[in-house]
Each structure stands twice: as structure tokens, then as C-alpha cells.
């Protein structure tokens, strides 16, 4: 048996929550390795809906250990609110079932304030962040001035870290003519929340090393998607971390060679939240229908998602960059009833046609999709649990997607219910 890394192959919101939950039944450990509480996963289990942001999807399964890795930026207040909410839903969360990496960086209130202020100042040029401070927190991490979970244990170190952090942020605020941050008040807030967070803190990499030595199966759960990667996505309309499979290693302290099977979660059409290029976007009745049938609203923000046809060029690019071994194809049922379907097989940029998404903002903005048209199906695929339950034209659509993205379908999801899943290949079997 092998470990599994789950990543999104589009702009996020591909249905990772359900797939991770489905896989977590076969794993002993579930790890979040990047992002923050801007990512949302919705799980539907026995009719009960769980909405998660920071916590790995494995927390709702008894007998599993969940790990928040060092690659995640953690808002301690948001984390404790999420833990409280799940405990109220009878989910047992203790330091034995949840480990927070002691070397993970914290999101502070000042980060959220800065995030929202920048977006407001940008006007129409805004990136479309959730305003939760993710980007500014990563900036402080890279700038080597972040406050980390382990810093909450030592008052002297914490005081020094706050002083260094505020010498940077208050200089910016002074330049903008804004009120400076009160270090005493921030220190007080952190002192109150510290015992709650430290109860879960530990050496995540050592735990994972021991789990691997025992032969336990580990599931690495990514957030967002490939096209939101800070290096390989539609920059600058991206998140502030690397979202690909390679980040699973550096974001958890686990060896690259031990990551195992890479599963790319892939929606049967394309969606995007926020600003940025979207070559296959549909602003007509078909786009509206996809949004309504797919219930395309953000788990965290409740923002309506932009919808469009399946972009095989973009997903193939994600397959290559992340080393995706197979995909979990989700929301096939949303396409039920459409007479014709379109798949983007290339982009027309000026007088050229290309088979990849260029890094240039200018070229991304003018990229026009080159479509291949396929016959749709009238039958329902919702709840199908075997290939025999699928219309022939739906299978034809799936096979064409496999050809274009150069990766096989490993799992097929036909509804939000976890059991409505067709397994072609067990990712844990390698």
C-alpha cells in the first residue's frame, strides 16, 4: 500500500472534500499541507453536512489522526471556533486526534485588516482574495518575521517577535496615515488564545515519520487548485502558496519519495471564484444552469462561482506540473440534460493556437478557447455507482477527457453523497 496526495487540478472547488472523506476511511492519518482558512471543504455524511476550513477532512472520522502541517498559515481564533463548532456536532477532537505543527505560522488580526484594505484600495484591479489575511501572513513568513505556534510558549520570544513584526507593519501604516497597531493589545489576545492552541501543538514531521515507519497509510490533503498556485497559476490572481503535489512534502516535513499516488480532483466542467482570466467562462443560460445545478457557491465566502466548459488544456497542464497519476472526476451529473457539450482543446492567442496556458498576463487575458463539441445525454447519472449505470455518451465524454488531459479516471463521483463513487483504481494500492 502507498500514501496518497490529493490536489485540485483547476481553480479549486473541484469537490476535494467528498473525495478526501471517501479516501480517509482507508487511511490512518490525514494531513493539510498548505493554505489557510480561505479554503473550504463541504462533507455530507449520513445526511449531515460538515463545513471545514482549516481542519483536515479526516477529523469527522473516528480513529483517524489529523495533522495541520507547517505549510499552513493558521488563524488561531478561527481554528478554535471551528473546533468548537465541530464538537457541538458531536465530533470528538482531542490532542490525540489532532496535531498542529509547532512550526506553522500564525495569521493575526492585523493580517486580515491589511488584506481587506489592499483589496478595497485596488478597486477594479483587486485580486479577489477572501480578505482573511492569508497573503499577508505568508509575506511575513517569507520575510522571517512571522509569529509561529511554538513562539506562544515563551513570553520573552513572543515579545521580541511582536516588536519585530510591528516595526514592519506600523511603518507601513504610518506611511498610509493609518492608526498603528497596539502591541500590548495584540500580546494580550495571543496570551488568551495560546493555551488552547498549544494543547494541540507538536512536532508534525516526527509524528508523520513514526506513522510511516509503522506502515500507516497517510492521506495528504491540498487546498485550492493548480491554477491558483503562486508560481504556476494565473498570477497574480492566485493564492499565496504552492498548491501542487510537491508542496505536500515541504508543507508537512515528509520525504518527497514517500508521497505516493497523486490524485487530481477534477470537475466535469470548470469554475472559478474571484477575479482573473477564465477562457472558457460562460455568461449565458448554460453558465447559469451549471451554477444552479452544481450549487456553485463558495463554502467559506458564499460567493457565487463563475462557470464554464471543461478546459482540457488547463487540466493537462496541472497533470504535468503536479505529476498527477490519475483523476477523481466529479460532478458529472451536473451535465445531465445538456444536448451538446464543449471541451476546450487549445487557445487562440492572436494569430497563433497554443496547447498550454502562457504565464503572461497579457496573453492569458486575450486567450480564446478552441472547442471540440460532443453529444450530451438526457439520462440521469446522479447516484450512479457503476459504469453500467452511465449512458454511453457520458462514458464517451469521460474517455475523451482522459485522452485530452493524458491521465486516467481513477475515481468517478456522481453526487455529493460519499457512496455515490465509482472506483476504477484504488489510489492506496499505488
C-alpha positions in Angstrom: 0.0 0.0 0.0 1.1 3.6 -0.6 0.3 7.1 0.6 -1.9 9.4 -1.5 -1.7 13.1 -2.2 -4.9 14.9 -3.2 -4.7 18.1 -5.2 -7.1 20.3 -7.2 -6.4 20.4 -10.9 -8.4 23.5 -11.7 -9.1 26.7 -9.8 -10.2 24.9 -6.6 -13.8 24.0 -5.6 -13.4 20.7 -7.5 -15.1 18.6 -4.8 -12.0 17.6 -2.8 -13.9 17.4 0.5 -16.0 14.4 -0.5 -13.2 12.6 -2.2 -10.8 13.1 0.8 -13.5 11.9 3.1 -14.1 8.8 1.0 -10.4 8.1 0.9 -9.9 8.9 4.6 -11.8 5.8 5.5 -8.8 3.9 4.1 -6.2 6.0 5.7 -4.9 6.3 9.3 -3.6 9.8 9.0 -4.9 12.9 7.1 -2.7 15.9 6.6 -3.4 19.5 5.5 -0.2 20.9 4.0 -0.9 24.4 2.6 -3.3 27.3 2.6 -5.4 28.7 5.4 -9.0 29.2 6.4 -9.7 30.7 3.0 -10.1 27.1 1.7 -13.4 25.4 2.3 -14.4 21.7 2.1 -18.0 20.5 2.4 -18.7 16.9 3.5 -22.1 15.2 3.5 -22.1 12.1 5.7 -25.3 10.2 6.5 -27.3 13.3 5.7 -25.2 15.6 8.0 -23.3 18.5 6.3 -19.9 19.5 7.7 -18.2 22.6 6.5 -14.4 22.7 7.2 -11.9 25.4 6.6 -8.6 24.7 8.4 -9.2 21.2 9.7 -8.4 18.2 7.5 -11.4 16.3 6.3 -10.4 13.3 8.3 -11.5 14.9 11.6 -15.1 13.7 11.1 -13.9 10.1 11.1 -13.3 8.4 14.4 -10.0 6.6 14.9 -8.1 8.9 12.5 -5.3 11.4 13.3 -5.5 14.7 11.6 -2.4 16.9 11.1 -2.2 20.6 10.2 1.2 20.9 8.7 3.8 23.6 8.8 2.9 24.8 5.3 -0.5 26.0 6.6 -0.9 29.5 7.9 -3.2 29.3 11.0 -5.6 31.8 12.4 -5.8 30.6 16.0 -9.1 32.1 16.7 -10.7 30.7 13.5 -9.2 27.3 14.3 -10.7 27.2 17.8 -14.1 28.4 16.5 -14.0 25.6 14.0 -13.1 23.0 16.7 -15.9 24.3 18.9 -18.4 24.1 16.1 -17.5 20.5 15.3 -17.6 19.5 18.9 -21.1 20.8 19.1 -21.8 18.5 16.2 -20.5 15.6 18.3 -17.2 15.3 16.5 -14.6 14.3 19.1 -11.5 16.4 18.7 -8.6 16.0 21.2 -4.8 16.4 21.2 -4.7 12.7 20.4 -6.7 13.1 17.2 -5.4 16.5 16.0 -1.8 17.7 15.8 -0.9 21.3 14.8 2.6 21.7 13.6 4.6 23.7 16.1 6.5 25.5 13.3 3.4 26.7 11.5 3.0 30.4 11.1 0.1 32.4 12.6 -2.5 34.7 10.9 -3.1 37.7 13.2 -5.9 40.3 13.1 -3.5 42.7 11.5 -3.1 40.4 8.5 -6.8 40.4 7.8 -7.1 44.2 8.1 -4.2 44.6 5.7 -5.7 42.1 3.2 -9.1 43.9 3.2 -7.5 47.3 3.0 -5.4 46.4 -0.1 -8.4 44.9 -1.9 -10.5 48.0 -1.2 -7.7 50.2 -2.4 -7.2 48.2 -5.6 -10.8 48.7 -6.7 -11.5 47.0 -10.1 -7.9 45.7 -10.1 -8.5 43.6 -6.9 -7.3 40.0 -6.9 -10.4 38.6 -5.3 -9.0 37.3 -2.0 -11.2 36.2 0.8 -9.8 39.0 3.0 -8.8 36.6 5.7 -5.1 37.6 5.9 -3.7 34.6 4.1 -1.4 36.6 1.8 0.0 39.0 4.3 0.7 36.1 6.7 2.7 34.3 4.1 4.5 37.5 3.4 5.6 37.7 7.0 6.6 34.1 6.9 8.9 34.6 3.9 10.1 37.9 5.4 11.2 35.9 8.5 9.2 38.0 10.9 6.2 35.7 11.4 5.0 34.5 14.8 4.8 30.7 14.9 2.8 28.3 17.0 5.9 27.4 19.1 6.5 31.1 19.9 3.4 31.1 22.1 5.2 29.0 24.6 7.9 31.6 25.5 6.9 35.1 26.7 10.3 36.6 26.0 10.5 35.3 22.5 6.9 36.3 21.8 7.5 39.8 23.0 10.6 40.1 20.7 8.7 38.6 17.8 5.8 41.1 18.2 8.2 44.0 18.4 9.9 42.9 15.2 6.6 42.3 13.4 5.1 45.6 14.4 8.3 47.6 13.4 7.5 46.4 9.9 3.7 46.8 9.9 3.5 50.1 11.8 6.0 51.7 9.4 3.6 50.9 6.6 0.6 52.1 8.5 2.3 55.4 9.3 3.1 55.9 5.6 -0.6 55.3 4.8 -1.7 57.7 7.5 -3.5 54.9 9.4 -3.6 54.1 13.1 -0.7 51.9 14.3 -1.2 48.5 15.9 -1.2 48.3 19.7 1.4 45.7 20.6 0.2 45.4 24.2 -3.3 44.6 23.0 -2.0 42.0 20.5 0.1 40.5 23.2 -2.9 40.2 25.4 -5.0 38.5 22.7 -2.3 36.0 22.0 -1.8 35.2 25.7 -5.5 34.3 26.0 -5.6 32.0 22.9 -2.2 30.4 23.5 -3.2 27.6 25.9 -5.9 26.4 23.6 -3.6 26.2 20.5 -0.6 24.8 22.4 -2.7 21.9 23.6 -2.7 20.6 20.0 0.9 21.7 19.1 3.5 19.1 18.3 6.3 18.1 16.0 4.2 17.1 13.0 7.1 15.8 10.9 8.2 13.4 13.7 4.7 12.1 14.1 4.5 11.5 10.3 7.9 9.8 10.2 6.8 7.5 13.0 3.4 6.8 11.3 5.2 5.9 8.1 7.6 3.6 9.9 4.6 1.8 11.3 3.2 1.3 7.8 0.2 3.6 8.4 -1.4 5.0 5.3 -1.2 8.8 5.1 -3.5 11.0 3.0 -2.2 14.5 2.1 -5.0 16.9 1.5 -4.4 20.0 -0.6 -6.5 23.2 -0.7 -7.4 25.4 -3.7 -6.2 24.2 -7.1 -3.4 24.1 -9.6 -4.3 27.3 -11.4 -4.2 29.2 -8.1 -0.6 28.1 -7.4 1.6 31.2 -6.6 4.2 30.0 -9.2 2.2 28.1 -11.8 -1.2 29.6 -11.6 -2.8 32.7 -13.3 -0.6 35.1 -11.4 -1.3 37.5 -9.7 -4.9 36.1 -9.4 -3.7 33.3 -7.3 -3.4 32.2 -3.7 -0.2 32.8 -1.7 1.1 29.3 -1.5 2.1 26.4 -3.8 -0.9 24.2 -4.3 0.8 21.3 -6.2 1.7 17.9 -5.0 5.3 18.9 -4.3 4.1 21.1 -1.5 2.8 18.1 0.4 6.4 17.3 1.3 7.7 20.7 2.2 4.4 21.7 3.8 4.4 18.7 6.2 8.1 17.7 6.6 7.6 14.4 4.8 10.1 12.9 2.3 9.2 13.6 -1.3 9.9 9.9 -2.2 7.3 8.7 0.2 4.3 10.8 -1.0 3.0 8.0 -3.3 0.0 8.3 -5.6 -1.0 11.8 -6.8 -4.8 12.1 -7.3 -6.0 15.3 -9.1 -9.6 16.2 -8.3 -11.2 17.4 -11.5 -14.7 18.8 -12.0 -16.6 17.8 -15.2 -16.8 21.5 -16.1 -14.8 24.5 -14.9 -15.5 27.1 -12.2 -13.6 29.9 -10.6 -14.2 32.3 -7.7 -12.9 35.9 -7.8 -11.1 37.8 -10.4 -8.7 36.7 -13.1 -8.7 35.1 -16.6 -11.1 32.3 -17.4 -11.0 31.4 -21.1 -14.0 29.0 -21.1 -16.3 31.1 -18.9 -20.0 31.1 -19.9 -22.1 34.1 -19.1 -25.2 32.8 -20.9 -28.0 30.5 -19.8 -25.7 27.4 -19.9 -23.3 29.0 -17.5 -26.2 30.0 -15.2 -27.6 26.4 -15.4 -24.2 24.9 -14.4 -24.0 27.2 -11.4 -27.5 26.4 -10.3 -27.4 22.7 -10.8 -23.9 22.5 -9.3 -24.7 24.7 -6.4 -21.7 26.8 -7.1 -21.3 28.9 -4.1 -18.1 29.1 -2.0 -18.0 27.1 1.2 -16.1 29.8 3.1 -17.3 33.0 1.4 -20.7 32.0 -0.1 -19.5 33.9 -3.2 -21.1 32.7 -6.5 -18.6 30.8 -8.7 -18.1 31.7 -12.3 -18.8 28.6 -14.6 -17.7 27.4 -18.0 -16.9 24.5 -20.2 -14.3 21.9 -19.3 -10.8 23.1 -20.1 -8.7 20.2 -21.0 -5.6 22.4 -21.7 -5.6 23.7 -18.2 -6.1 20.3 -16.6 -3.4 18.7 -18.7 -1.0 21.4 -17.6 -1.9 20.6 -14.0 -1.3 16.9 -14.7 2.2 17.6 -16.0 3.2 20.1 -13.3 2.0 18.1 -10.3 2.8 14.7 -11.6 -0.9 13.6 -11.3 -1.2 9.8 -11.6 -5.0 9.8 -12.0 -8.0 12.0 -11.5 -11.2 11.9 -9.5 -13.8 13.2 -11.9 -16.6 15.0 -10.0 -20.0 16.5 -10.6 -20.6 14.6 -13.9 -24.3 14.7 -13.0 -24.4 18.5 -13.4 -24.0 18.0 -17.1 -27.2 15.8 -17.3 -29.7 17.0 -19.8 -27.4 19.2 -21.9 -27.9 18.4 -25.6 -24.3 19.4 -26.5 -21.1 19.7 -24.6 -17.9 21.5 -25.4 -14.3 20.8 -24.3 -11.5 23.3 -24.7 -8.6 21.7 -26.6 -6.4 24.8 -27.2 -6.2 28.6 -27.0 -6.2 31.0 -29.9 -3.9 33.9 -29.0 -3.7 36.5 -31.8 -2.8 34.5 -34.9 -1.4 31.5 -33.0 -3.0 28.5 -31.5 -1.3 27.0 -28.4 -1.8 23.9 -26.3 -0.9 25.4 -23.0 -1.8 28.4 -20.9 1.1 31.0 -21.1 2.4 32.7 -18.0 1.9 36.2 -19.5 -1.0 38.1 -18.1 -1.5 39.9 -21.4 -1.7 36.6 -23.3 -4.0 35.0 -20.7 -6.3 37.9 -21.0 -6.8 37.5 -24.8 -6.7 33.7 -24.9 -9.8 32.4 -26.7 -10.8 28.8 -26.3 -10.7 26.4 -29.2 -13.6 24.0 -28.7 -14.4 20.4 -29.6 -18.2 19.7 -29.5 -19.6 16.4 -28.2 -23.1 15.0 -27.9 -24.7 15.2 -24.4 -27.1 12.9 -22.7 -30.6 13.1 -21.4 -30.5 10.3 -18.9 -29.6 10.9 -15.2 -26.1 10.0 -14.0 -26.8 11.2 -10.4 -26.1 8.5 -7.9 -24.5 6.0 -10.4 -22.3 3.5 -8.7 -21.0 1.5 -11.7 -20.1 2.1 -15.3 -23.2 0.1 -16.3 -25.4 2.8 -14.8 -23.9 5.5 -17.1 -25.2 6.5 -20.5 -22.9 5.6 -23.4 -22.5 9.2 -24.3 -21.4 10.1 -20.8 -18.8 7.3 -20.9 -17.6 8.7 -24.3 -17.2 12.1 -22.7 -15.1 10.7 -19.9 -12.9 8.8 -22.3 -12.3 11.8 -24.4 -11.4 13.8 -21.3 -8.8 11.1 -20.4 -7.3 11.3 -23.8 -7.0 15.1 -23.8 -5.6 15.5 -20.3 -3.3 12.4 -20.6 -4.4 10.9 -17.3 -6.9 8.2 -16.4 -10.0 8.5 -14.3 -9.3 6.8 -11.0 -12.5 7.7 -9.2 -15.8 9.0 -10.6 -18.2 11.0 -8.3 -21.9 11.3 -9.3 -23.3 13.2 -6.3 -22.3 14.8 -3.1 -23.0 11.6 -1.2 -19.8 9.8 -0.4 -21.0 6.3 -1.5 -22.0 7.6 -4.9 -18.5 7.0 -6.1 -17.2 4.6 -8.8 -13.6 3.3 -8.0 -11.7 2.4 -11.1 -8.4 2.0 -9.3 -7.6 2.1 -5.6 -5.1 5.0 -5.1 -3.7 3.5 -2.0 -2.8 0.4 -4.0 -0.4 2.6 -6.0 
